[in-house]
């Protein structure tokens, strides 16, 4: 392991520890203010409520580390989920329906990555455009109507428990391990960190820039699809408007977890903790009957605080 990589890992671990401290502090505050907060039932609720954001945020973190941004994750989830639901309700076997939906998620990510890599467009502009494009396609395909009557077996999977842990939480936990392995142990992880840290130096070093970016956006699209599937499985219906503002929650979880919007820095563990910080805060405020717009205010304050921490520690990390 090089000294530079070792230094990055130490910085990530310190930042993850800081995010964990923030999560513990939030838990202590709400344990005092809302006695039901630390009950087993409520803690499981927090995990389940945070699972979808965590799933999307894993992909978002990979994109952010590579120096990009993906504003189209919500519409990607909606488009791939409604297509999957349409196929399932039309009698297409479940495995084929899921593979088709996954293919749509991957295709959406490929389009984003290809436009950024080969057309030289800015990630913000590209994904802002595809945000509208993918959402419009989801609305056009469904006529703006929800798709009902999803198979009971499909719904049962995403509403089931293994022991006391909901299946969606276990799915996201497995995806988190895979994401961590990709980022820390696989060559693609080295490429993502290199491209986000210094793209020109990475190019000189022989890193496949275009392939790395496209792969990263395809992973983001695939994870958005999985998040969409989890949601429609829990609700029993697929709506073309699902995933609204998911991109903001995912960016927030990544930022709280230490991912730098400048690229080259971030961690899967930190992102999971960031998602839990948001989930715990919203859950605690809900238990205290705090109105929704104050919850938005608290979320904004936490995001800005995370950015300030990143700004003042960037030079030291």
PAFITOR-909545 format. One line per field, with one value per residue: residue number from 1; x, y, z of N, C-alpha, C in turn. Coordinates in Angstrom, 3 decimals. Atoms other than C-alpha are relative to their C-alpha. Example, Ala and Ser with C-alpha at 12.3 -4.5 7.8 and 13.67 -1.06 7.14 Angstrom:
BEGIN
seq = (1,2)
npx = (0.890,-0.820)
npy = (-1.190,-1.190)
npz = (0.000,-0.060)
capx = (12.300,13.670)
capy = (-4.500,-1.060)
capz = (7.800,7.140)
cpx = (0.900,-0.770)
cpy = (1.200,1.090)
cpz = (0.000,0.730)
This chain:
BEGIN
seq = (1,2,3,4,5,6,7,8,9,10,11,12,13,14,15,16,17,18,19,20,21,22,23,24,25,26,27,28,29,30,31,32,33,34,35,36,37,38,39,40,41,42,43,44,45,46,47,48,49,50,51,52,53,54,55,56,57,58,59,60,61,62,63,64,65,66,67,68,69,70,71,72,73,74,75,76,77,78,79,80,81,82,83,84,85,86,87,88,89,90,91,92,93,94,95,96,97,98,99,100,101,102,103,104,105,106,107,108,109,110,111,112,113,114,115,116,117,118,119,120,121,122,123,124,125,126,127,128,129,130,131,132,133,134,135,136,137,138,139,140,141,142,143,144,145,146,147,148,149,150,151,152,153,154,155,156,157,158,159,160,161,162,163,164,165,166,167,168,169,170,171,172,173,174,175,176,177,178,179,180,181,182,183,184,185,186,187,188,189,190,191,192,193,194,195,196,197,198,199,200,201,202,203,204,205,206,207,208,209,210,211,212,213,214,215,216,217,218,219,220,221,222,223,224,225,226,227,228,229,230,231,232,233,234,235,236,237,238,239,240,241,242,243,244,245,246,247,248,249,250,251,252,253,254,255,256,257,258,259,260,261,262,263,264,265,266,267,268,269,270,271,272,273,274,275,276,277,278,279,280,281,282,283,284,285,286,287,288,289,290,291,292,293,294,295,296,297,298,299,300,301,302,303,304,305,306,307,308,309,310,311,312,313,314,315,316,317)
npx = (0.844,-0.798,0.227,1.152,1.240,0.126,0.428,1.415,0.785,0.029,0.907,1.362,0.372,0.230,1.255,1.069,0.155,0.706,1.408,0.558,0.187,1.193,1.168,0.190,0.479,1.419,0.733,0.077,0.930,1.373,0.325,0.462,1.184,1.066,-0.298,0.192,-0.995,-0.960,0.627,-0.419,0.915,-0.283,-1.322,0.204,0.669,-1.007,-0.786,0.818,0.255,-1.257,-0.581,0.110,-0.963,-1.343,-0.239,-0.279,-1.179,-1.213,-0.329,-0.322,-1.340,-0.973,-0.016,-0.609,-1.434,-0.605,0.017,1.245,1.239,1.094,1.287,1.081,0.231,1.429,0.688,-0.495,0.723,1.399,0.120,-0.301,0.989,1.298,-0.138,0.040,1.377,0.826,-0.279,0.519,1.464,0.397,-0.208,-1.391,-0.607,-0.652,-1.431,-0.173,0.439,-1.048,-1.170,0.327,-0.087,-1.421,-0.578,0.368,-0.829,-1.357,0.014,0.078,-1.332,-0.901,0.247,-0.628,-1.451,-0.483,0.099,-1.031,-1.338,-0.298,0.431,-0.696,0.961,-0.115,0.919,1.193,0.903,0.482,0.960,1.171,0.806,0.569,1.015,1.281,0.242,0.420,1.294,1.009,0.223,0.791,1.371,0.565,0.254,1.100,1.096,0.095,0.789,-0.745,0.194,0.440,0.126,-1.272,0.137,-0.106,-1.301,-0.962,0.241,-0.338,-1.452,-0.474,0.658,-0.341,-1.059,-0.860,-0.092,0.684,-0.558,0.721,-0.773,-0.689,-1.203,-1.013,-0.416,-0.879,-1.234,-0.799,-0.464,-1.020,-1.243,-0.478,-0.513,-1.260,-1.014,-0.325,-0.740,-1.242,-0.776,0.021,-0.650,0.907,-0.031,-1.210,0.244,0.955,-0.717,-1.004,0.686,0.551,-1.065,-0.700,0.313,-1.095,-1.055,0.496,-0.119,-1.424,-0.367,0.590,1.336,1.023,0.891,1.373,0.567,0.227,1.163,1.207,0.272,0.484,1.386,0.830,0.225,0.987,1.291,0.422,0.412,1.275,1.008,0.248,0.756,1.366,0.640,0.297,1.136,1.269,0.291,0.601,1.268,0.923,0.379,-1.105,0.447,-1.033,-0.582,-0.791,-1.393,-0.114,-1.015,-0.940,-1.376,-0.423,-0.269,-1.211,-1.139,-0.135,-0.604,-1.409,-0.737,-0.103,-0.941,-1.377,-0.351,-0.253,0.584,-1.112,-0.462,-1.207,0.080,1.291,-0.020,1.305,0.381,0.431,1.291,1.020,0.204,0.702,1.407,0.583,0.142,1.215,1.148,0.207,0.456,1.386,0.820,0.092,0.830,1.380,0.475,0.240,1.075,-0.530,0.573,-0.908,-0.909,-1.111,-0.894,-0.797,-0.955,-1.054,-0.792,-0.847,-1.065,-0.956,-0.761,-0.933,-1.031,-0.885,-0.821,-0.988,-1.023,-0.812,-0.784,-1.083,-0.893,-0.495,-1.440,-0.710,0.237)
npy = (-1.194,-1.210,-0.941,-0.855,0.751,0.187,-1.287,-0.171,0.915,-0.544,-1.154,0.507,0.589,-1.088,-0.670,0.944,-0.042,-1.246,0.194,0.908,-0.799,-0.815,0.881,0.328,-1.212,-0.138,1.051,-0.368,-1.126,0.453,0.937,-0.820,-0.778,0.896,1.276,1.155,-0.011,1.102,1.320,0.876,-0.201,-1.253,0.091,0.759,-0.929,-0.928,0.744,0.237,-1.280,-0.500,0.957,-0.444,-1.088,0.572,0.710,-1.007,-0.772,0.766,-0.331,-1.418,-0.189,0.412,-1.044,-1.201,0.245,-0.077,-1.393,-0.313,-0.129,0.650,-0.547,0.741,1.289,0.172,0.400,1.311,0.976,0.028,0.588,1.438,0.668,0.112,0.992,1.302,0.233,0.249,1.350,0.956,0.032,0.523,1.439,0.358,0.597,-0.960,-0.211,-0.756,-1.367,-0.658,-0.203,-1.099,-1.238,-0.245,-0.473,-1.414,-0.765,-0.026,-0.810,-1.413,-0.372,-0.024,-1.234,-1.083,0.103,-0.193,-1.424,-0.697,0.441,-0.156,-1.316,-1.019,-0.851,-0.017,0.961,-0.665,-0.339,1.241,0.712,-0.867,0.270,1.345,-0.006,-0.303,0.984,1.289,-0.190,-0.127,1.328,0.767,-0.508,0.339,1.434,0.368,-0.945,-0.739,0.773,1.040,1.385,0.752,1.440,0.704,1.373,0.125,0.550,-1.104,-0.900,0.685,-0.021,-1.294,-0.290,1.099,-0.202,1.118,-0.322,-1.281,-0.958,-0.011,0.434,-1.122,-0.363,1.012,-0.227,-1.173,0.372,0.784,-0.937,-0.846,0.790,0.071,-1.324,-0.207,0.828,-0.609,-1.247,0.179,1.185,0.282,-1.029,-1.099,-0.938,-0.804,-0.898,-1.033,-0.941,-0.712,-0.938,-1.086,-0.765,-0.807,0.704,-0.096,0.900,1.364,0.288,0.216,1.271,1.089,0.376,-0.153,-1.040,0.132,1.250,-0.140,-0.865,0.685,1.070,-0.596,-0.437,1.204,0.509,-0.882,0.337,1.307,-0.150,-0.720,1.013,0.853,-0.814,-0.105,1.304,0.144,-0.852,0.494,1.250,-0.325,-0.699,0.774,-0.781,-0.745,-1.293,-0.648,-1.145,0.442,-0.434,-1.455,-0.595,0.984,-0.435,-0.923,0.794,0.798,-0.922,-0.384,1.114,0.094,-1.148,0.173,1.091,-0.389,-0.080,-1.368,-0.298,-0.282,1.289,0.601,0.299,0.486,1.396,0.652,0.014,-1.357,-0.251,0.714,-0.755,-1.225,0.349,0.256,-1.302,-0.612,0.797,-0.138,-1.356,-0.147,0.850,-0.626,-1.199,0.462,0.450,-1.192,-0.751,-1.202,-0.110,0.441,-1.035,-0.112,1.113,-0.458,-0.979,0.748,0.690,-0.991,-0.412,1.105,0.067,-1.130,0.271,1.024,-0.637,-0.842,0.902,0.441,-1.134,-0.376,1.140,0.509,-0.199,0.780,1.438)
npz = (0.000,0.072,-1.098,0.329,-0.229,-1.442,-0.563,0.325,-0.822,-1.354,0.023,0.079,-1.278,-0.947,0.344,-0.344,-1.457,-0.306,0.359,-1.007,-1.212,0.226,-0.092,-1.413,-0.665,0.364,-0.713,-1.419,-0.123,0.193,-1.079,-1.119,0.370,0.465,-0.670,0.877,1.073,-0.103,-0.049,1.099,1.125,0.678,0.627,1.231,0.918,0.535,0.985,1.188,0.645,0.567,0.938,1.390,0.184,-0.062,1.250,1.027,-0.392,0.305,1.379,0.074,-0.565,1.009,1.023,-0.570,-0.154,1.330,0.434,0.688,-0.776,0.722,-0.414,0.652,-0.662,-0.280,1.226,0.436,-0.822,0.420,1.337,-0.047,-0.849,0.673,1.062,-0.661,-0.446,1.189,0.476,-0.975,0.048,1.319,0.009,0.288,-1.205,-0.881,0.284,1.244,-0.281,-0.794,0.855,0.921,-0.772,-0.267,1.259,0.167,-0.921,0.542,1.215,-0.414,-0.457,1.158,0.753,-0.761,0.061,1.369,0.327,-0.768,0.403,1.421,0.484,-0.780,-0.691,-1.448,-0.635,-0.544,1.093,0.610,-0.860,-0.138,1.186,-0.037,-1.064,0.650,1.060,-0.543,-0.665,1.051,0.574,-0.966,0.063,1.311,0.054,-0.896,0.124,-1.258,-0.956,-0.720,0.424,-1.175,0.202,0.064,-0.532,-1.459,-0.346,0.097,-1.125,-1.258,-0.201,-0.496,-1.274,-0.902,-0.987,-0.368,-1.423,-0.213,0.954,1.277,1.167,0.658,-0.752,0.301,1.386,0.034,-0.692,0.949,1.026,-0.616,-0.033,1.382,0.333,-0.718,0.645,1.287,-0.177,-0.755,0.344,1.436,0.829,0.321,-1.118,0.172,1.131,-0.412,-0.871,0.796,0.899,-0.803,-0.639,1.009,1.239,0.955,-0.467,0.210,1.429,0.266,-0.620,0.764,-0.485,1.041,-0.543,0.485,-0.502,-1.440,-0.221,0.457,-0.963,-1.243,0.191,0.148,-1.354,-0.621,0.585,-0.497,-1.400,0.019,0.341,-1.163,-0.958,0.508,-0.165,-1.431,-0.338,0.550,-0.695,-1.293,0.164,0.813,1.179,0.612,0.506,0.820,-0.714,-1.145,0.034,0.038,-0.884,-0.529,0.255,-1.053,-1.203,0.230,-0.077,-1.411,-0.735,0.415,-0.536,-1.453,-0.215,0.279,1.414,0.448,1.307,0.907,0.506,-0.529,-1.425,-0.461,-0.436,-0.085,-1.412,-0.343,0.634,-0.773,-1.233,0.384,0.216,-1.316,-0.661,0.532,-0.412,-1.442,-0.285,0.438,-0.855,-1.319,0.094,0.186,-1.312,-0.814,0.675,0.644,1.335,1.061,0.510,-0.942,0.310,1.146,-0.529,-0.699,1.017,0.646,-0.932,-0.102,1.253,0.037,-0.999,0.557,1.026,-0.682,-0.541,1.129,0.503,-0.899,-0.257,1.272,0.110,-1.014,0.215)
capx = (0.000,1.392,1.816,-0.761,-3.363,-2.632,-3.069,-6.436,-7.648,-6.654,-8.482,-11.585,-11.522,-11.240,-14.113,-16.228,-15.558,-16.730,-19.950,-20.502,-20.022,-22.656,-25.063,-24.518,-25.039,-28.351,-29.425,-28.628,-30.540,-33.641,-33.413,-33.897,-36.523,-38.481,-38.547,-39.717,-36.690,-34.393,-36.955,-36.085,-39.154,-38.245,-34.581,-35.665,-37.975,-35.041,-33.003,-35.874,-36.673,-33.000,-32.465,-33.723,-31.708,-28.646,-29.011,-29.163,-26.440,-23.946,-24.120,-24.104,-20.957,-19.111,-20.100,-19.103,-15.729,-15.098,-15.653,-19.204,-22.785,-25.959,-29.162,-31.141,-31.209,-34.855,-36.228,-33.952,-35.512,-38.997,-38.437,-36.859,-39.412,-42.493,-41.127,-40.535,-44.032,-45.610,-43.889,-44.803,-48.470,-48.505,-47.560,-43.852,-41.874,-40.439,-36.738,-37.109,-39.023,-36.302,-33.514,-35.309,-35.657,-32.016,-31.113,-33.012,-31.175,-27.833,-28.783,-29.751,-26.379,-24.592,-26.245,-25.171,-21.606,-21.276,-22.492,-20.084,-17.121,-17.437,-19.345,-17.322,-20.435,-20.568,-22.075,-24.438,-25.887,-26.111,-27.866,-30.105,-31.253,-31.695,-33.571,-36.334,-35.917,-36.212,-39.073,-40.942,-40.447,-41.813,-44.893,-45.368,-45.113,-47.679,-49.902,-49.181,-51.057,-49.759,-49.352,-51.258,-51.686,-48.050,-47.586,-48.058,-44.842,-42.860,-44.481,-43.928,-40.155,-39.766,-42.117,-40.564,-38.197,-35.233,-35.381,-36.224,-34.409,-36.407,-35.275,-34.607,-32.110,-30.297,-30.249,-28.700,-26.196,-25.034,-24.833,-22.797,-20.249,-20.029,-19.614,-16.899,-15.047,-15.282,-13.965,-11.226,-10.160,-10.951,-9.072,-12.196,-12.027,-8.461,-9.546,-12.507,-10.319,-7.645,-10.073,-11.769,-8.505,-6.729,-8.165,-5.216,-2.692,-4.893,-4.930,-1.136,-0.910,-2.959,-6.268,-9.174,-11.019,-14.091,-14.603,-14.278,-16.830,-19.320,-18.984,-19.525,-22.710,-23.976,-23.469,-25.433,-28.237,-28.302,-28.515,-31.289,-33.195,-32.767,-33.987,-37.037,-37.776,-37.537,-40.024,-42.623,-42.273,-43.099,-45.951,-47.444,-47.680,-45.324,-45.869,-44.069,-43.416,-41.595,-38.087,-38.873,-35.907,-34.047,-30.982,-30.918,-31.165,-28.450,-26.122,-26.832,-25.998,-22.774,-21.768,-22.555,-20.519,-17.466,-17.611,-16.094,-18.072,-14.686,-14.067,-11.382,-12.654,-15.429,-16.323,-19.170,-19.145,-19.379,-22.283,-24.210,-23.657,-24.789,-28.001,-28.587,-27.969,-30.696,-33.030,-32.517,-32.972,-36.213,-37.542,-36.751,-38.328,-41.422,-41.709,-41.571,-44.377,-42.112,-43.653,-42.145,-40.745,-38.692,-37.325,-36.228,-34.596,-32.668,-31.586,-30.270,-28.311,-26.704,-25.698,-24.155,-22.319,-20.948,-19.730,-18.028,-16.261,-15.122,-13.943,-11.831,-10.409,-9.678,-6.233,-5.391,-6.794)
capy = (0.000,3.401,6.184,8.291,5.535,4.820,8.530,8.583,5.535,7.092,10.304,8.310,6.421,9.625,11.207,8.055,8.175,11.793,10.865,7.987,10.391,12.671,9.738,8.750,12.367,12.514,9.220,10.497,13.732,11.975,9.267,12.052,14.011,11.058,8.005,5.685,6.500,3.751,0.950,-2.045,-1.524,2.095,1.342,-1.283,1.341,3.738,1.076,0.274,3.917,4.615,1.599,3.141,6.338,4.290,2.157,5.195,6.971,4.124,4.693,8.455,8.213,6.298,8.958,11.811,10.219,10.008,13.766,13.655,14.009,12.122,14.121,11.531,8.719,9.326,9.287,6.335,4.429,5.407,4.468,1.097,0.292,1.073,-0.979,-3.898,-3.514,-3.341,-6.565,-8.354,-7.391,-8.484,-12.027,-11.892,-14.159,-12.326,-12.990,-11.662,-8.608,-7.830,-8.300,-5.965,-3.330,-3.724,-3.305,0.001,1.217,0.269,1.893,5.150,5.178,4.355,7.283,9.630,8.345,8.318,11.904,13.045,11.019,11.301,14.571,16.385,17.715,18.663,15.972,18.475,19.572,16.069,14.537,17.595,16.952,13.220,13.878,15.427,12.922,9.775,11.203,12.115,8.612,7.066,9.297,8.623,4.844,4.770,7.618,9.188,6.409,4.050,0.378,-1.790,-5.515,-6.500,-10.241,-11.233,-13.251,-10.204,-8.030,-10.657,-10.664,-6.953,-6.982,-10.054,-10.271,-12.492,-12.713,-9.143,-7.534,-6.447,-7.960,-4.509,-3.770,-7.033,-6.334,-2.909,-4.361,-6.856,-4.110,-2.001,-4.782,-5.180,-1.410,-1.321,-4.192,-2.514,0.773,-0.621,-3.956,-3.912,-2.081,-0.067,1.449,2.604,4.069,5.915,7.461,8.373,9.985,11.985,13.009,14.243,13.254,14.492,12.636,9.529,9.772,10.071,7.033,4.989,4.903,4.266,7.522,7.034,3.410,4.299,7.115,5.064,2.114,4.386,5.902,2.444,1.286,4.322,3.443,-0.178,0.826,3.306,0.437,-1.731,1.111,1.541,-2.184,-2.180,0.692,-0.758,-4.119,-2.511,-0.378,-2.868,-0.252,1.496,5.191,7.153,9.958,7.756,8.798,12.502,14.341,11.091,12.682,15.354,12.847,10.706,13.669,14.709,11.234,11.165,14.644,13.987,10.789,12.690,12.477,15.597,17.142,18.058,14.344,11.928,11.434,9.471,6.114,3.624,3.311,7.083,7.209,4.546,6.500,9.648,7.940,6.798,10.335,11.650,8.756,9.052,12.808,12.658,9.794,11.566,14.820,12.909,11.261,14.740,15.900,18.461,19.768,18.677,22.068,22.199,18.788,20.248,23.102,20.649,18.649,21.782,22.794,19.345,19.369,22.829,21.831,18.733,20.881,23.296,20.407,19.116,22.582,23.167,19.636,19.121,20.557,18.453,15.116)
capz = (0.000,-0.980,1.559,-0.309,-0.200,3.464,4.217,2.422,4.349,7.672,6.696,5.743,9.035,11.037,9.133,9.521,13.255,13.311,11.492,13.912,16.826,15.287,14.954,18.578,19.683,17.786,19.361,22.861,22.319,21.003,23.669,26.209,24.283,22.852,25.169,22.359,20.198,21.503,21.488,19.335,17.169,16.434,15.739,13.197,11.689,11.315,9.533,7.192,6.517,5.784,3.533,0.292,0.722,1.673,-1.455,-3.752,-1.787,-2.290,-6.044,-5.579,-3.442,-6.146,-8.674,-6.371,-5.597,-9.347,-9.577,-10.918,-9.744,-10.654,-10.374,-12.336,-9.743,-8.756,-12.312,-13.149,-10.243,-11.407,-15.055,-14.294,-11.571,-13.655,-16.554,-14.205,-12.765,-16.232,-17.235,-14.003,-14.252,-17.914,-16.959,-17.769,-15.377,-12.395,-13.174,-16.726,-15.485,-12.938,-15.482,-17.894,-15.174,-14.229,-17.890,-17.960,-14.863,-16.385,-19.698,-17.974,-16.236,-19.493,-21.264,-18.467,-18.466,-22.248,-22.624,-19.926,-21.197,-24.968,-25.471,-22.805,-21.058,-17.390,-15.123,-13.491,-16.830,-18.284,-15.299,-14.902,-18.475,-18.023,-14.773,-16.884,-19.724,-17.619,-15.569,-18.746,-20.159,-16.963,-17.172,-20.890,-20.534,-17.726,-18.853,-15.475,-13.680,-10.970,-11.788,-9.323,-8.818,-8.333,-7.661,-4.036,-4.016,-5.112,-2.459,0.227,-0.319,0.402,3.376,4.977,7.929,8.650,12.416,13.410,10.475,7.389,4.092,2.505,5.281,4.599,0.851,1.405,3.876,1.237,-1.396,1.030,1.467,-2.310,-2.738,-0.087,-1.756,-5.166,-3.825,-1.578,-3.074,-6.801,-9.597,-10.442,-6.958,-7.544,-10.878,-9.341,-6.636,-9.186,-11.648,-8.904,-7.295,-10.437,-13.798,-15.843,-13.696,-13.898,-17.695,-17.817,-15.527,-17.983,-16.123,-18.550,-17.837,-20.039,-19.026,-15.349,-15.537,-17.542,-15.155,-12.171,-13.599,-14.568,-10.980,-9.809,-12.239,-11.079,-7.416,-8.215,-9.846,-6.746,-4.520,-6.753,-6.622,-2.836,-2.664,-5.024,-3.280,0.042,-1.308,-3.751,-6.506,-8.939,-9.562,-12.296,-9.808,-7.294,-6.358,-6.222,-4.633,-3.963,-5.496,-2.794,0.051,-1.545,-1.983,1.599,2.948,0.928,2.043,5.708,5.408,4.227,0.424,-1.109,-3.962,-5.427,-5.994,-4.891,-1.351,0.304,1.811,1.753,5.543,5.921,3.473,5.394,8.594,6.795,5.699,9.274,10.567,8.257,9.077,12.835,12.801,10.819,12.907,16.158,15.017,13.892,17.319,18.823,16.477,14.828,11.616,8.291,7.292,10.483,9.557,6.225,8.118,10.302,7.254,5.570,8.645,8.913,5.234,5.465,8.651,6.881,3.985,6.364,8.079,4.683,3.645,6.724,6.925,3.212,3.445,6.499,5.253)
cpx = (0.884,-0.305,-1.224,-1.312,-0.229,-0.504,-1.479,-0.861,-0.093,-0.962,-1.445,-0.451,-0.285,-1.325,-1.188,-0.263,-0.744,-1.480,-0.693,-0.257,-1.248,-1.271,-0.302,-0.557,-1.486,-0.840,-0.164,-1.012,-1.444,-0.414,-0.529,-1.331,-1.185,0.266,-0.138,1.118,0.884,-0.649,0.438,-0.846,0.346,1.363,-0.069,-0.687,0.999,0.843,-0.790,-0.257,1.247,0.517,-0.037,0.991,1.430,0.357,0.360,1.307,1.306,0.451,0.407,1.415,1.078,0.134,0.706,1.502,0.704,0.017,-1.259,-1.149,-1.090,-1.332,-1.178,-0.357,-1.483,-0.791,0.491,-0.707,-1.447,-0.161,0.230,-1.043,-1.334,0.074,-0.060,-1.423,-0.921,0.198,-0.580,-1.508,-0.528,0.252,1.404,0.618,0.815,1.486,0.246,-0.396,1.076,1.239,-0.243,0.094,1.432,0.694,-0.315,0.840,1.432,0.078,-0.058,1.369,0.992,-0.165,0.642,1.514,0.553,-0.048,1.096,1.394,0.331,-0.419,0.653,-0.929,0.187,-1.010,-1.278,-1.004,-0.589,-1.082,-1.209,-0.933,-0.649,-0.981,-1.379,-0.350,-0.535,-1.343,-1.114,-0.307,-0.843,-1.460,-0.677,-0.375,-1.213,-1.231,-0.209,-0.745,0.867,-0.325,-0.284,0.015,1.308,-0.141,0.224,1.359,1.089,-0.148,0.440,1.497,0.437,-0.733,0.302,1.125,0.828,0.382,-0.811,0.419,-0.775,0.922,0.666,1.280,1.131,0.523,0.993,1.317,0.928,0.568,1.104,1.345,0.600,0.601,1.328,1.130,0.419,0.897,1.376,0.888,0.112,0.695,-0.912,-0.035,1.201,-0.200,-0.931,0.685,0.995,-0.649,-0.552,1.064,0.720,-0.151,1.161,1.150,-0.418,0.126,1.452,0.452,-0.631,-1.353,-1.015,-1.107,-1.452,-0.661,-0.322,-1.246,-1.294,-0.379,-0.591,-1.453,-0.933,-0.264,-1.039,-1.400,-0.535,-0.497,-1.299,-1.135,-0.343,-0.812,-1.461,-0.772,-0.369,-1.257,-1.309,-0.360,-0.668,-1.387,-1.031,-0.491,1.220,-0.549,1.111,0.661,0.835,1.443,0.177,0.954,0.924,1.441,0.514,0.316,1.285,1.250,0.239,0.667,1.479,0.829,0.177,1.026,1.426,0.411,0.167,-0.594,1.051,0.572,1.219,-0.060,-1.407,0.113,-1.413,-0.487,-0.520,-1.368,-1.129,-0.298,-0.750,-1.478,-0.703,-0.168,-1.288,-1.240,-0.321,-0.541,-1.479,-0.943,-0.204,-0.885,-1.467,-0.596,-0.326,-1.089,0.481,-0.509,1.060,0.959,1.138,0.983,0.883,1.064,1.172,0.901,0.965,1.165,1.073,0.860,1.035,1.133,0.999,0.925,1.067,1.124,0.921,0.916,1.211,0.938,0.645,1.514,0.794,-0.098,0.910)
cpy = (1.251,0.909,0.862,-0.720,-0.212,1.283,0.242,-0.876,0.483,1.179,-0.451,-0.535,1.062,0.690,-0.912,0.008,1.257,-0.102,-0.917,0.731,0.872,-0.820,-0.349,1.202,0.224,-1.013,0.351,1.114,-0.484,-1.038,0.741,0.670,-0.869,-1.399,-1.228,-0.149,-1.242,-1.371,-0.820,0.215,1.274,-0.021,-0.800,0.870,0.958,-0.687,-0.195,1.298,0.551,-0.862,0.489,1.125,-0.530,-0.694,0.980,0.725,-0.749,0.305,1.449,0.262,-0.389,1.064,1.251,-0.182,0.118,1.425,0.417,0.234,-0.662,0.488,-0.815,-1.295,-0.245,-0.404,-1.330,-1.110,-0.126,-0.703,-1.505,-0.757,-0.153,-0.991,-1.414,-0.354,-0.299,-1.419,-1.042,-0.130,-0.483,-1.492,-0.446,-0.575,1.023,0.192,0.829,1.455,0.769,0.266,1.146,1.339,0.363,0.521,1.465,0.879,0.133,0.887,1.488,0.480,0.082,1.286,1.188,-0.017,0.260,1.479,0.805,-0.318,0.360,1.352,1.131,0.946,-0.107,-0.964,0.645,0.251,-1.257,-0.641,0.870,-0.217,-1.371,-0.166,0.233,-1.058,-1.307,0.112,0.075,-1.364,-0.865,0.430,-0.387,-1.479,-0.410,0.881,0.806,-0.738,-1.026,-1.375,-0.827,-1.497,-0.729,-1.377,-0.067,-0.533,1.064,0.928,-0.634,0.089,1.291,0.470,-1.069,0.400,-1.273,0.237,1.257,1.048,-0.051,-0.387,1.175,0.432,-0.979,0.181,1.152,-0.287,-0.779,0.917,0.906,-0.714,-0.089,1.340,0.281,-0.798,0.577,1.214,-0.230,-1.132,-0.256,1.118,1.179,1.027,0.914,1.011,1.145,1.055,0.835,1.054,1.184,0.867,0.926,-0.713,0.016,-0.925,-1.451,-0.398,-0.296,-1.358,-1.201,-0.475,0.190,0.955,-0.234,-1.254,0.091,0.831,-0.710,-1.114,0.557,0.440,-1.194,-0.649,0.844,-0.307,-1.323,0.089,0.796,-0.948,-0.858,0.757,0.130,-1.298,-0.238,0.792,-0.567,-1.348,0.248,0.605,-0.820,0.731,0.753,1.282,0.666,1.193,-0.444,0.477,1.501,0.500,-1.033,0.458,0.926,-0.744,-0.808,0.871,0.409,-1.106,-0.136,1.115,-0.106,-1.076,0.296,0.030,1.462,0.202,0.443,-1.283,-0.514,-0.410,-0.419,-1.445,-0.537,-0.019,1.372,0.318,-0.702,0.728,1.299,-0.240,-0.253,1.296,0.677,-0.751,0.158,1.378,0.175,-0.825,0.644,1.233,-0.361,-0.467,1.179,0.895,1.329,0.036,-0.226,1.093,0.291,-1.151,0.346,0.998,-0.702,-0.734,0.957,0.422,-1.079,-0.087,1.119,-0.218,-1.036,0.600,0.900,-0.846,-0.474,1.111,0.274,-1.167,-0.513,0.119,-0.845,-1.504,-0.561)
cpz = (0.000,1.173,-0.259,0.277,1.488,0.668,-0.255,0.885,1.432,0.070,-0.035,1.362,1.051,-0.284,0.313,1.502,0.422,-0.325,0.992,1.310,-0.131,0.110,1.452,0.759,-0.284,0.761,1.478,0.216,-0.100,1.040,1.219,-0.325,-0.427,0.543,-0.890,-1.035,0.020,0.171,-1.216,-1.242,-0.767,-0.686,-1.300,-1.048,-0.640,-1.067,-1.293,-0.759,-0.690,-1.134,-1.444,-0.275,0.002,-1.304,-1.119,0.297,-0.238,-1.434,-0.156,0.512,-1.002,-1.090,0.515,0.169,-1.351,-0.548,-0.711,0.957,-0.820,0.558,-0.522,0.718,0.293,-1.234,-0.567,0.764,-0.462,-1.341,0.037,0.822,-0.714,-1.156,0.585,0.423,-1.178,-0.520,0.952,-0.093,-1.349,-0.122,-0.346,1.276,0.782,-0.313,-1.256,0.207,0.753,-0.839,-0.989,0.718,0.321,-1.250,-0.255,0.917,-0.495,-1.242,0.326,0.483,-1.139,-0.799,0.713,-0.163,-1.379,-0.398,0.705,-0.538,-1.439,-0.563,0.787,0.742,1.509,0.630,0.518,-1.111,-0.619,0.853,0.340,-1.187,0.039,1.152,-0.606,-1.037,0.557,0.709,-1.037,-0.618,0.932,-0.044,-1.315,-0.057,0.831,-0.177,1.270,1.086,0.726,-0.555,1.250,-0.304,-0.147,0.635,1.504,0.439,-0.014,1.194,1.317,0.292,0.683,1.255,1.046,0.949,0.094,1.455,0.255,-1.022,-1.319,-1.158,-0.728,0.704,-0.299,-1.423,-0.072,0.717,-0.929,-1.087,0.539,0.046,-1.400,-0.423,0.664,-0.647,-1.348,0.172,0.602,-0.507,-1.505,-0.787,-0.321,1.117,-0.072,-1.123,0.393,0.870,-0.792,-0.895,0.779,0.636,-0.953,-1.334,-0.984,0.394,-0.204,-1.464,-0.375,0.534,-0.696,0.496,-1.126,0.460,-0.409,0.559,1.486,0.280,-0.392,0.971,1.285,-0.126,-0.202,1.354,0.729,-0.528,0.505,1.437,0.116,-0.339,1.217,1.052,-0.434,0.184,1.466,0.362,-0.539,0.625,1.333,-0.153,-0.768,-1.229,-0.508,-0.612,-0.795,0.685,1.200,-0.151,-0.047,1.093,0.651,-0.177,1.103,1.290,-0.157,0.075,1.449,0.809,-0.334,0.618,1.510,0.334,-0.411,-1.450,-0.405,-1.381,-1.006,-0.592,0.739,1.458,0.375,0.427,0.086,1.439,0.419,-0.581,0.738,1.305,-0.284,-0.225,1.326,0.788,-0.460,0.473,1.468,0.346,-0.369,0.869,1.365,-0.012,-0.188,1.324,0.911,-0.587,-0.559,-1.433,-1.069,-0.450,0.970,-0.180,-1.195,0.445,0.673,-0.989,-0.682,0.874,0.100,-1.259,-0.068,1.000,-0.525,-1.055,0.621,0.593,-1.114,-0.492,0.882,0.341,-1.280,-0.106,0.962,-0.261,-1.078)
